[in-house]
């Protein structure tokens, strides 16, 4: 596996929690501009895999490389500084703050703004321009001054995607983007994720239970079963594989 050609390379990854093996001998690589979907039954290790890549879960054996560099010894914030942005199953939003304030915090961190940035007119205008642009992209412009806690489940997901874009991560790790989202908003989520990848130069790894949503969105699918990689291929290849029916329907 030539790590220089990939934005992410995972090799022979094992993760144990106590005496329980959560992931075993997982290997895969992700090229820039891909949308890789991770599916599998509940408890198969999907979220643990994202946590291992982003540094939130300790790895037993194996290696994780980002942009050709070994990141095994790096803490989560150090991996984030390199360009790995992590979205969580429960949207990482400060609900007691407004939508605008949530995005301001993201910009402050991603651009390393000084504490006094809001006192300088040019900096204020720059931040507002970024916020207005990303809110237009996710159709949340009308909610700029609203408390985030008043948004619907789908709108919270849209806000989280806006934060991921502003964080400037090269690799987006997104966990269950359709959880708690009304069917009418799922197409919008898919549209925004596609735009993040195609128009803004990101790469995405997405864990998702909604197989149809992910098969329509991803360029490649990895199926985990009992903590091991069971299948890998294009959505068409995986959908046509009889082993997928066995995983989900016991056929």
N, C-alpha and C positions, 0 to 999 in steps of 0.2 A: 504493500500500500504506500504510494508516494504521497506523503503528507504535504509536500509543497504544492500539489495540484488541488488540494482540498482546503476549504475554510475550516472544516472540522474532521478529525480522524479519531475514532474510538477503536481501541484494539484490545481484545481479550479481557473485557471489563467484568470484574466480579464485585458485587456489593453484598455484604452481609450485615444484618441487624441482629446483634446477639449471635445466637447459634443458627439463625434462619438465613438461608441463601435467598436474596431478593432478585439479584441478577447474576447470570453465570455465562461467562465466555461470550460476551456481546462484542461484536466487531461490525463497524460500518463507517462509511465516509460520506461527507456531504460536500458537493461542489458549490461554488458561488452561484447565486441566482436560483437555486433549487427550492422547492417547497416539499419537504419530506414529512409524510404523515406517519404517526405511530399509533397502531391500533392493537387491540387484544382484549381478552376477558378481564373483568375486574380483578385486581390483585396480581396482575401479571408483571408489574414493575415499570409501567409507563412513566408515571410521575417520578419515580425514583431515578429513572434514567435521566430525565431533565435536571433533577437535583444534583446528580453526579457530575453532569457536564458543567453546570453553573457553580458548583462548589459547595452546595448546601448539604450534601451527603458525602460522608467519607467513603473513599474507594478502597476495597481490599487489595486487589491486584489488577493489573492492566494499565493502559496509558490513555490519556486524553490530550490531543494536540489541537491547537487553534492557530490557524494561519501558519502552520509549519513549526510552531513553538510548543514545547511541552509545558502544560499549565498545571500539572499535578500538584505542585507545591503552592499554588496561588489561592488566596482566599476569595470568597465570592465578590467582594467589592473590587479586588484586583482584576478578576476575570471580566467584571462589568466595565472597568476602565479600558480593557483591551478591546471591547466591542461585543461582549456577550450580554444581551438583554433578556431578562427572565420575566415572563408573565405568569401569574399564578392562577390556580383553579378558582380561588375566590378573589375577584378583581382587586388588585393592589391600589385601592383608591382611599383617600382620606375623605370619609363621608361628611364630616363636620365642616369641611372647607368647600368653597365654591369650585365649580369646574375650572374657572380661570386660575384660581389659586393652586389647584392640583397641578396644572400645566406649568405654572410659574416655578414651582419647586423642581420639576423635572428639568426645566431649562437652566435654573441656577446650578444644578449639579452637573448637567452635561456640558455646559459652557464654562463651568468654574467661575461664575460671576462673583465679584466681591460683595460683601454684605451691604455696601452702600449703593449698589447698582441702581436702585429705584429712585435715587436722588438726582440722577443724571438723565437729562431729557433724551439724549440720543440712545442710551441703553434702554430706557422705558419704551421708546418707540420701536426699537429692535425686538424686544420681548413681545410687545403687543402684536407686531406684524407676524411673528412666528405663531402666536396663539391663534390669531384670527385665521391664518392660512390653514392650520391643522384642524381647527373646528369646522371650517368650510368643507374640508375633505371628508370628515366623518358625520356631517349633517347635524352638528350640535351647536351651531352658532347661536341659535335662539336660547340656549341654556347656559351661555357663558357666565352669567351672574347667579345661576341657580346653585343651591347646595347639591353637592354630588350625591348625598344620601337620598335625595328626592327623585333621582333618575330611576328609570326602569332597569331591569336586569340587562336587557339588550343595550340600552344606552350606556350603562356602566362598562360593558365590554367594548363599546365604541370608544369610550374615554380611555380605557386601558390601551387600546391600539394607538390612540393619539399620543399617549405617553411613551409608548415603545418607539414610535417614530421620532419623537423629540429627543429621546435618549441617545440617538445616533448609533445604536448598536448595529454592527455588521450582521450578527447572527441573532435572530429572534427565536426564543424558546417560549412557545405559547401553549398553555395547558387548558384544555376544555373551553375553547372560545365560545361554544354555543350553549354552555350550561346556563339554564335559566333564561334563555333567549327565546322570544316569541318567533314562530316560523317566518313571519313577515320580515324580520330583521336579519335572518341568516344570510340571505343573498347579499345584503349590504356588507355584512362582515366579510364574506368571501371576496367581494369586490375590493374592499379596503386592503385586505391581506395581499391580494394579487397586485394592487397598486404599490404597496410598500416594497414588494419584491421587484416588479418590473420597472417602476418609475423612479424609485428612490434607492435602488441598489442593495436592498437587504437580501438575506437568505433566511428561510424559516424552517423550524422543526415544530410540528404541531401534534400534540396528543389530543385525541378526540374520540368520543363514543359514537357520534353520529357518522356512520360509515358513508352514507350517501354524500353528505356535506364534504367529507374529506376526500372521497374518491373523485368528486367533481373539481376539487381545488388543487390537490397535490400532484406533483410530477413523479413522485415515487412513494411507495408504501412499504413500511416495515411492520410485520406482525410479530408480536411477542406472545409467547405462551409459557406459563410457569417460569418466568424469568429468563427465558432463552429466546433467541431469534429463530422464528419458525418459518417465516416466508419473507421474501423481499423481491420487489419488482415494480414495474409500472402499475398504475391502477388497473389497467386492462388485464395485465398478466395475473395480478393477484386475484382480481374478481373472477377470472376464469379458472383458477386453480381449485380443484375439488377439495383440497385440504382446508380451504377457508370455510367451506360449509361444515366441515367436521368440527372446526374450532367453535363456531357459533351455534350450530344446530345439532351437533352430534351425529351427523349423517355419515 
